[in-house]
Amino acid sequence: MSGPLDGLRIVDLSTVVMGPWATQMLADMGAEVIKVESPQGDITRQMGPALHPGMAAVFLCTNRNKRSVVLDLKQGAAIEALLRLADQADVLLHNLRPRAAAKLGLEYSAFSQRNPRLVYCAAFGFGSRGPLADNPAYDDVIQSACGLADLVGSVSDQPRYVPSIVADKTTAYAVVSAVTAALLQRVRTGRGQQIEVTMYETMADFALVEHLCGATFDPPIGPMGYARIMTPERRPFRSADGQFLTVLPYTDRNWRDFFRIAHREELAHDPAFATMASRVKNAGKVYATLAEMVAKRHAKDLIRDLQAAQIPVMRVQSIQELIDDPQLAASGFWRTIDHPTEGRLRLTAPPIRFGESLDDIRLPPPRLGEHSREILLEAGYAPGELDQLIEKGVTHQAPAAFFEPLENNT
């Protein structure tokens, strides 16, 4: 079986995490992704531990199922090669700021005139309009701009970043949604279109879903900020044996069952716990009460009793524990592959399961320029022309790799 996006070709000029992770997700669904890199390569090739230069961990985790071609877009011959690649593509994605894209001549019009069926997606920090349009933006900048760092600071000593590149990764999902929607519309109209996805607006929307609150109404009928989420007492609770647990009775029945398990049935009649609205209003008291009760029980016993009553509960796990997590093992979350130069790699499997199509790792993360020659031959260049492009530094072909494959890919 092939993936649901089998037969679609994506030309990916993006770098760092947002764009490459989005195109990896599209590639996992079957799309052919051509990763266009500068002679220096995507910066993530240098991020994290590595066995060889240019093949660092963050790159390996965001660029499987792709082929790599080097094009030095500062040279006109490389721009022409890119246009020829886009002529045969369904999607082109970049994360160049508007001014940089215009300087290189990579606006939508340059591609749509040649390939009107092309879906052209520009994904970057602040969009093409407004006073911040051409400002550089990375995850920390967007976390500050969209209020997320301030929200974290509201329950700690100062504004802080979420210790994950949440803006990059959340926006990557927005890119996937936008591209697939545009492809569906193309089926209906026969035409491609220009898409703009911005990190700032994506993350402002993300933050305000629950925190717009009183300002949802115009004029406002109350403050912004969802009280339950912003309560400092909302945190994992320490059990009697020192483990940290997330205990979250949610429905009215959950709370009645929890008070029974905790031998505090009288609290079921306390108005502060009676309804969802009252629990939100009294969130500080609610969480403080939970903390007090969890502190009296050993984690194993409490988890057993809460699970039996279908009350949401989870022990706080470290990221190291995910490697051997039985739930992830049972779902087939982890995959190991043999890379031609990097040896055996542990990668996460595509988290979406399609019942009627394949979700698999077809290609290992590529070396810089590993497929330059074959991709440009497919674009119509003659072998002699390719030799000239390589000689001029327009492109680069990675040398052949020699590696004895490990056995038993799983």
C-alpha positions in Angstrom: 0.0 0.0 0.0 1.1 3.6 -0.6 0.5 6.6 1.5 -2.5 8.9 1.1 -0.3 11.6 -0.5 1.5 9.2 -2.8 2.2 10.8 -6.2 2.5 14.4 -4.9 5.9 16.2 -5.2 7.0 18.8 -2.7 9.9 21.2 -3.2 11.0 22.2 0.3 13.3 25.3 0.7 12.6 25.6 4.4 15.2 25.3 7.2 15.4 24.8 11.0 12.4 22.9 12.4 9.0 24.4 11.5 9.1 23.8 7.7 11.2 20.7 7.7 9.1 19.0 10.3 5.9 19.9 8.4 7.4 18.4 5.2 8.5 15.3 7.1 4.9 14.8 8.1 3.8 15.2 4.5 6.5 12.8 3.4 5.4 10.3 6.0 2.0 10.4 4.4 3.5 9.4 1.1 4.5 12.7 -0.6 7.9 12.9 -2.4 9.9 15.6 -0.8 12.9 17.3 -2.4 14.9 19.2 0.2 16.7 22.1 -1.4 19.7 23.2 0.7 22.4 25.8 0.5 26.0 24.6 0.1 26.2 25.0 4.0 23.2 22.9 4.5 20.2 23.2 6.9 21.4 24.7 10.2 19.9 21.7 12.1 22.6 19.6 10.6 24.7 21.1 13.4 22.2 20.9 16.2 22.6 18.1 18.8 24.9 15.1 19.0 26.3 13.7 15.8 28.6 10.8 14.6 29.6 12.8 11.5 29.6 16.5 10.6 26.3 17.6 9.1 24.3 14.7 10.5 23.2 15.9 13.9 20.3 14.6 15.9 17.8 17.4 15.3 18.3 17.1 11.5 17.9 13.3 11.7 14.6 13.7 13.6 13.0 16.2 11.1 14.2 15.1 7.6 13.4 11.4 7.0 11.7 10.4 3.7 13.3 13.2 1.8 16.0 13.6 -0.9 18.5 16.4 -0.7 19.7 18.6 -3.5 22.2 21.5 -3.1 21.4 24.8 -4.9 23.3 28.0 -4.2 20.4 30.4 -4.7 22.7 33.4 -4.8 23.5 32.3 -8.4 21.1 32.7 -11.2 21.7 29.2 -12.5 20.5 27.8 -9.2 17.3 29.9 -9.4 16.7 28.5 -12.9 17.2 25.0 -11.5 14.7 25.7 -8.7 12.1 27.0 -11.2 12.6 23.8 -13.2 12.0 21.7 -10.1 8.9 23.7 -9.2 7.6 23.2 -12.8 7.2 19.5 -11.9 6.0 20.0 -8.3 2.6 20.1 -6.6 3.8 22.2 -3.6 6.6 24.6 -2.9 7.4 25.5 0.7 9.8 28.1 2.0 10.4 30.1 5.2 12.1 33.1 3.7 11.0 36.5 5.0 9.1 38.5 2.4 12.0 40.9 1.6 14.5 38.0 1.2 12.1 36.0 -1.0 11.6 39.1 -3.2 15.3 39.8 -3.4 15.9 36.3 -4.8 13.0 36.6 -7.1 11.1 33.8 -5.4 7.7 35.4 -5.1 4.6 33.4 -5.9 4.2 35.1 -9.3 7.6 33.7 -10.4 6.3 30.2 -10.0 2.6 30.5 -10.7 3.2 31.9 -14.2 5.0 28.7 -15.1 3.0 26.2 -13.0 -0.5 27.5 -12.2 -1.3 24.3 -10.4 1.4 24.9 -7.8 0.5 25.3 -4.1 3.0 27.9 -2.9 3.3 28.0 0.9 5.3 30.7 2.7 5.7 30.0 6.4 7.6 32.4 8.6 7.5 34.5 11.7 5.3 37.6 11.4 3.7 37.5 7.9 3.9 39.9 4.9 2.0 42.8 6.5 2.4 44.9 9.6 5.3 46.6 11.4 7.0 43.3 12.2 6.7 41.8 8.7 10.4 41.4 8.0 11.6 40.9 11.6 13.6 37.6 12.2 11.7 35.2 14.3 12.6 32.0 16.1 10.7 29.9 18.7 11.8 32.0 21.7 10.8 35.2 20.0 7.4 33.9 19.2 6.8 32.5 22.7 7.5 36.0 24.0 5.3 37.8 21.3 2.2 35.6 21.7 2.0 35.8 25.5 3.1 32.2 26.2 6.3 33.2 28.1 4.2 35.6 30.2 1.6 32.9 30.9 4.4 30.5 32.1 5.7 33.4 34.2 2.3 33.8 35.8 2.8 30.5 37.7 6.5 31.0 38.3 8.9 33.7 39.4 9.3 35.4 36.0 8.5 35.0 32.3 9.9 31.8 31.0 9.8 29.7 27.8 8.1 26.4 27.6 11.1 24.0 27.4 10.1 22.8 23.9 10.1 24.5 20.6 6.3 24.6 20.8 5.9 27.5 18.4 7.9 25.8 15.6 6.1 22.5 16.1 2.6 23.9 16.5 3.0 26.0 13.3 4.3 22.9 11.5 0.9 21.3 12.0 -0.8 24.4 10.7 1.4 24.2 7.6 0.4 20.6 7.0 -3.3 21.5 7.4 -3.0 24.5 5.1 -1.2 22.6 2.4 -3.5 19.6 2.4 -6.5 21.9 2.3 -5.1 23.8 -0.7 -4.4 20.5 -2.5 -8.0 19.4 -1.9 -9.3 22.7 -3.3 -7.0 22.2 -6.4 -8.8 19.0 -7.0 -12.0 21.0 -7.3 -10.7 24.0 -9.2 -7.7 22.8 -11.1 -5.7 25.8 -9.7 -3.0 26.1 -7.1 -2.7 29.1 -4.8 -0.5 31.1 -2.5 -0.7 30.3 1.2 0.8 32.3 4.1 1.3 30.7 7.5 2.7 32.8 10.3 4.1 31.6 13.6 2.9 34.7 15.5 -0.7 34.5 14.4 -0.7 30.7 14.8 0.6 30.9 18.3 -1.6 33.9 19.3 -4.6 31.9 18.2 -3.2 28.9 20.1 -2.8 30.9 23.3 -6.1 32.7 23.1 -8.4 29.7 22.6 -9.0 29.5 26.4 -7.3 32.7 27.5 -9.4 35.3 25.6 -12.1 34.6 28.2 -13.8 37.9 29.2 -12.5 39.7 26.1 -14.4 37.3 23.9 -17.2 39.8 24.4 -17.1 43.3 23.1 -17.1 45.2 25.4 -15.3 42.7 27.7 -17.4 41.2 30.5 -14.4 40.1 32.5 -10.6 39.7 32.5 -8.6 37.7 30.0 -7.0 34.4 31.2 -8.6 31.1 32.0 -8.5 30.9 35.8 -8.1 27.2 36.2 -5.1 27.0 33.9 -3.4 30.1 35.5 -3.8 28.9 39.1 -0.3 28.4 40.6 -1.6 25.3 42.5 -2.2 23.6 39.1 0.8 21.3 39.0 1.7 17.6 39.6 1.2 16.6 43.2 3.7 14.7 45.4 2.5 11.4 46.8 3.3 10.0 50.2 6.2 8.0 48.7 7.7 11.0 46.9 6.4 10.4 43.4 4.7 13.1 41.4 1.3 12.5 39.9 -1.2 14.3 37.7 -4.6 13.7 39.3 -7.5 15.3 37.4 -11.0 14.4 38.4 -12.9 16.2 35.6 -16.6 15.4 35.5 -19.1 15.7 38.4 -19.0 11.9 38.8 -15.2 11.9 38.8 -15.3 14.2 41.8 -17.8 12.2 43.7 -15.8 9.0 43.1 -12.6 10.8 44.1 -14.0 12.0 47.4 -15.2 8.4 48.1 -11.7 7.0 47.4 -10.2 9.7 49.6 -12.7 9.0 52.4 -13.8 12.7 52.2 -17.4 12.2 51.1 -18.5 15.3 52.9 -16.7 17.4 50.2 -19.2 16.2 47.6 -21.6 18.6 49.2 -19.2 21.6 49.2 -20.5 24.2 46.7 -17.0 24.9 45.5 -16.8 21.3 44.0 -20.4 21.0 42.8 -20.1 21.9 39.1 -17.5 22.6 36.5 -18.3 26.4 36.7 -17.8 26.4 40.5 -14.6 24.3 40.3 -13.2 26.8 37.7 -14.1 29.7 40.0 -12.5 28.1 43.0 -9.6 26.5 41.1 -7.0 27.4 43.8 -9.0 25.6 46.5 -9.7 22.7 44.2 -6.0 22.1 43.4 -4.9 22.7 47.0 -7.4 20.0 48.1 -6.1 17.6 45.5 -2.6 18.2 46.7 -3.5 17.5 50.3 -5.2 14.3 49.4 -2.6 12.9 47.1 0.1 13.6 49.7 -1.6 11.0 52.0 -1.4 8.1 49.5 1.3 6.0 48.0 1.4 6.5 44.2 0.9 2.8 43.2 -2.1 2.4 45.4 -3.7 5.7 44.4 -3.2 5.1 40.7 -4.8 1.6 41.1 -7.9 3.0 42.8 -8.3 6.0 40.4 -7.9 3.9 37.3 -10.5 1.5 38.6 -12.9 4.5 38.9 -12.0 5.8 35.5 -10.5 9.0 37.0 -7.7 10.5 34.9 -4.3 10.0 36.5 -0.7 9.7 35.3 2.6 9.5 37.0 5.0 12.2 35.8 7.5 10.6 33.4 10.8 11.9 32.3 11.6 12.1 28.6 14.2 9.3 29.2 11.4 7.0 30.3 9.6 7.3 26.9 12.3 5.1 25.3 10.9 2.1 27.2 7.4 3.2 27.8 5.1 0.2 27.4 2.2 2.2 25.8 4.5 3.5 23.1 6.0 0.1 22.6 2.6 -1.5 22.2 1.5 1.2 19.6 4.6 0.8 17.5 5.7 4.3 18.2 9.5 3.6 17.9 11.2 2.5 14.7 14.8 1.6 14.2 16.5 2.0 10.7 19.9 1.4 9.3 21.4 4.6 7.9 24.1 4.3 5.2 26.6 6.4 7.1 25.1 7.0 10.6 24.5 3.4 11.6 21.4 2.3 13.5 19.0 5.2 14.3 16.0 5.2 16.6 13.2 7.4 15.2 9.6 8.0 16.1 7.0 6.5 13.8 4.4 8.7 12.2 1.9 9.3 15.0 -1.1 9.1 12.6 -2.3 5.7 11.6 -4.1 5.3 8.2 -6.2 2.1 8.0 -6.1 1.9 4.2 -2.6 3.2 3.5 1.0 2.8 4.5 2.7 5.0 7.1 6.4 4.1 7.0 10.0 5.3 6.8 10.9 4.9 3.2 14.1 6.9 3.1 16.7 7.7 5.8 17.5 11.4 6.5 19.7 12.4 3.6 23.3 13.6 3.6 23.9 17.1 2.2 23.5 16.9 -1.6 23.1 13.2 -1.5 20.6 13.2 -4.4 21.7 16.4 -6.3 22.6 14.6 -9.5 19.6 12.3 -9.7 17.2 15.1 -8.9 18.6 17.5 -11.5 18.7 14.8 -14.1 15.0 14.3 -13.4 14.5 18.0 -14.0 15.9 17.7 -17.5 19.6 18.6 -17.1 22.1 16.7 -19.2 25.1 15.0 -17.5 27.5 17.5 -19.0 25.4 20.4 -17.8 25.4 19.0 -14.3 29.2 18.7 -14.3 29.4 22.4 -15.1 26.9 23.3 -12.4 29.0 21.3 -9.9 32.2 23.0 -11.1 30.7 26.4 -10.6 29.4 25.6 -7.1 25.8 26.0 -8.2 25.2 22.5 -6.8 27.1 19.8 -4.9 26.9 16.0 -5.1 27.7 14.1 -1.9 30.3 11.4 -2.4 29.3 7.8 -2.4 28.9 6.3 1.0 30.0 2.8 2.1 28.4 1.2 5.0 27.7 -2.4 5.9 24.0 -2.5 6.8 22.9 -3.8 10.2 20.5 -6.7 10.2 16.9 -6.8 11.3 15.4 -3.4 10.7 12.3 -3.0 12.9 
